[in-house]
Amino acid sequence: MEFKKDSNWIYGTDESGNIIAEVTFPNTEDGAVVINHTFVDPSLRGQGVAAQLIEAAYDTIKAGGKKAYATCPYAIKWFDEHPEKRDILIER
């Protein structure tokens, strides 16, 4: 799936333009971002789309020189499974 990027949002759409996958990471007051939401349409589940979204968010956050909090349960799990990517995380 090809993702589109907006300033704190990465998403994928179907042919009709409906959002079928997304991750959001809004800015926080301390200049970081918080990865707070991941959604994948049921028709795409089990295909690794959520992991691709978090990887894309990681790449975007790192390229922007930012740090991140992870509050989304899927993002927390993904970072636990990819300790080499925890370099952008701020632990709470």
ROMI-629443 format. One record per residue (C-alpha): x, y, z; residue in three letters. Coordinates in steps of 0.02 Angstrom, whole numbers, padded with zeros to 5 digits, always signed. Example, Ala and Ser with C-alpha at 12.3 -4.5 7.8 and 13.67 -1.06 7.14 Angstrom:
+00615-00225+00390Ala
+00684-00053+00357Ser
! end
This chain:
+00000+00000+00000Met
+00062+00173-00042Glu
+00043+00296+00100Phe
+00008+00482+00094Lys
+00092+00596+00220Lys
+00023+00750+00301Asp
+00108+00845+00440Ser
+00074+00725+00585Asn
-00027+00596+00495Trp
+00013+00453+00377Ile
-00131+00365+00292Tyr
-00188+00254+00151Gly
-00348+00264+00052Thr
-00449+00149-00057Asp
-00497+00185-00237Glu
-00642+00294-00178Ser
-00532+00400-00066Gly
-00593+00324+00097Asn
-00462+00310+00233Ile
-00424+00126+00262Ile
-00264+00141+00364Ala
-00186+00279+00468Glu
-00067+00327+00606Val
-00073+00495+00695Thr
+00066+00579+00792Phe
+00019+00756+00844Pro
+00142+00880+00919Asn
+00155+00896+01107Thr
+00190+01053+01209Glu
+00370+00998+01239Asp
+00412+00991+01053Gly
+00397+00802+01036Ala
+00255+00704+00956Val
+00141+00572+01027Val
+00101+00417+00923Ile
-00076+00403+00986Asn
-00179+00311+00856His
-00161+00173+00728Thr
-00306+00110+00624Phe
-00313-00025+00491Val
-00474-00073+00404Asp
-00527-00252+00445Pro
-00506-00300+00261Ser
-00318-00264+00276Leu
-00282-00340+00446Arg
-00151-00476+00455Gly
-00055-00406+00307Gln
+00073-00303+00403Gly
-00005-00136+00361Val
-00003-00073+00541Ala
+00183-00114+00554Ala
+00214-00020+00391Gln
+00122+00131+00461Leu
+00224+00133+00621Ile
+00385+00110+00522Glu
+00336+00258+00411Ala
+00296+00362+00565Ala
+00464+00315+00641Tyr
+00555+00366+00482Asp
+00460+00531+00473Thr
+00486+00574+00656Ile
+00671+00530+00651Lys
+00700+00626+00488Ala
+00619+00778+00570Gly
+00738+00767+00716Gly
+00596+00742+00839Lys
+00568+00626+00986Lys
+00406+00533+01020Ala
+00296+00466+01156Tyr
+00200+00308+01113Ala
+00026+00292+01188Thr
-00058+00188+01052Cys
-00058+00006+01111Pro
-00003-00057+00940Tyr
+00141+00069+00932Ala
+00199+00019+01106Ile
+00200-00164+01054Lys
+00291-00124+00891Trp
+00428-00029+00981Phe
+00445-00172+01106Asp
+00472-00290+00958Glu
+00595-00170+00874His
+00712-00109+01011Pro
+00833-00041+00881Glu
+00699+00090+00837Lys
+00675+00150+01016Arg
+00803+00288+00989Asp
+00662+00414+00955Ile
+00558+00366+01108Leu
+00539+00467+01266Ile
+00497+00351+01408Glu
+00358+00406+01524Arg
! end
